[in-house]
Amino acid sequence: MPTTELPLHAFKAYDIRGEVPGALNANFATLLGRSMAARASEAGISALVIGYDGRLSSPELSQALADGIHDGGINTLNIGMVPTPLVYFAAHTLGTGSGIAITGSHNPPQYNGFKMMMAGSALYGDDITSLRTEMMRPKAIASKRGEGQSINVVDDYITRITADVVLKRPMKIAIDCGNGVAGVIAPALFKALGCEVHELFCEVDGRFPNHHPDPADPKNLQDLIAALKETDCEIGLAFDGDGDRLGVVTRSGEIIWPDRQMILFARDILMRLPKSQILFDVKCSRQLSQAITAAGGEPLMCRTGHSLVKAKLAETGAPLAGEMSGHIFFKERWFGFDDGLYTGARLLEILSRDANPSAVLESLPTAFSTPELKIEMAEGEPFTLIDALQEKGVFKGATQISTIDGVRVEYADGFGLARPSNTTPVVVLRFEGDTPMALERIQTQFRQQLLAIKSDIRLPF
């Protein structure tokens, strides 16, 4: 395959992602398989787990990927059409520590991609970008081709969770899978936990005919909100396209964003593991850090990116980590990978202790905040802008400035964040204030500083 057919833009910070068949196709998948086989061979790994999501292109990419891996003399453990977390689960429980999920996550239907782990660690950064060079090098076919074995891990996964998570009482819930691959397991899992389940769009359909499977966008939660108003369900859970992120709504239609969910999880875990570190990314609310401290834990802010958070979790040994995007990682009682289904189960375990789960969620601390705001720029410009903001920005009244991932400025009554996305050429912004006046003041200060650096910038606030 010529270099031009391995588009640089498909090799992202945390995974491989692109349109099919323009960027990703069977030939690409075969070359990726051969390169991953070479890495497995070097690491002394004899088999890789393969699973795929419900996109129309996924079966073909899965087969081509397996062919490439077999070319390299490595075996495959094929677990079929499953949510991404089951690939991680299989990699842990089947002893390989290594696997590849074919998924476009929450991207539009014409996209697909690959999320990879090797020897127990998620691939990210240079581990992914260097794959492009490796894929372009010709590789000899192994004298003994690898073989494929089909394995069903769904039953083991459900059994493992139901042995670990126990609800205090039966619950009636609504779940919305957005026609994503979570639909192959979510209804069965929550019924096995003792729930009565009202299902929305749990039939897997890679065209996503009802709404996009991305619970980070409020418009994709409107069907679930309506279902809660029309039924006597106690709570609503929504899953993204590959099942590794969770959205939550209450009976009154309030969306409980992941950083507020994390407050509930942190309080619960810190009762059993006092003084533990709890990790969260730079986009999360100040309320989370304050709640962790109040519950006797140690808050630790880290860079955004599910692979980066997994690496930090492994480094620190923390029992819990979470991102504003909805990736939540339980190390206590689980394996430390992001899993929207398991997160939903742990949420219900906590909420089942109370007669009014919606009231519990709505009582969690909150503040006045913006959603993620994005400044679209040319390739490379976001990093230049943020470098300049770190160097030249003047933030009067700031109590602390963090530059671990962009610029996050803390104030006594709120925070402002500007960071370059690692996946698309945008600057991501988020603002929070204890009052509307504080929120406006912080936004005004950031507006002034950004315009001072780039006067023609088009700001979304």
Salt bridges, closest charged atoms under 4 A:
ASP15 OD1 - ARG17 NH2 3.04
ASP53 OD2 - ARG55 NE 3.25
ASP71 OD2 - ARG34 NH2 2.91
ASP71 OD1 - ARG145 NH1 2.16
GLU134 OE2 - ARG39 NH2 2.79
ASP164 OD1 - ARG333 NE 3.01
ASP176 OD2 - HIS211 NE2 2.72
GLU196 OE2 - LYS172 NZ 3.60
GLU199 OE2 - LYS191 NZ 3.11
ASP205 OD2 - ARG207 NH2 2.75
ASP214 OD1 - ARG245 NH2 2.87
ASP217 OD2 - LYS219 NZ 2.60
ASP232 OD1 - LYS172 NZ 2.52
GLU234 OE1 - ARG169 NH2 2.63
ASP240 OD2 - ARG245 NE 3.18
ASP242 OD2 - LYS115 NZ 2.93
ASP244 OD2 - LYS115 NZ 2.78
ASP244 OD2 - HIS327 ND1 3.94
GLU254 OE2 - ARG260 NH1 2.74
ASP259 OD2 - ARG430 NH1 3.65
ASP268 OD2 - ARG272 NH2 2.83
ASP268 OD1 - ARG353 NH1 3.14
GLU315 OE2 - LYS312 NZ 3.33
GLU332 OE2 - ARG272 NE 2.65
GLU332 OE1 - ARG346 NH2 2.56
ASP338 OD1 - LYS310 NZ 3.08
ASP338 OD2 - HIS327 ND1 2.72
GLU349 OE2 - ARG333 NH2 3.03
GLU349 OE1 - ARG346 NE 3.96
GLU372 OE2 - LYS283 NZ 2.49
ASP405 OD2 - ARG419 NE 3.06
GLU410 OE1 - ARG286 NE 3.84
GLU410 OE2 - ARG408 NE 2.58
ASP413 OD1 - ARG441 NH2 2.84
ASP434 OD1 - ARG286 NH1 3.16
ASP456 OD1 - LYS454 NZ 3.33
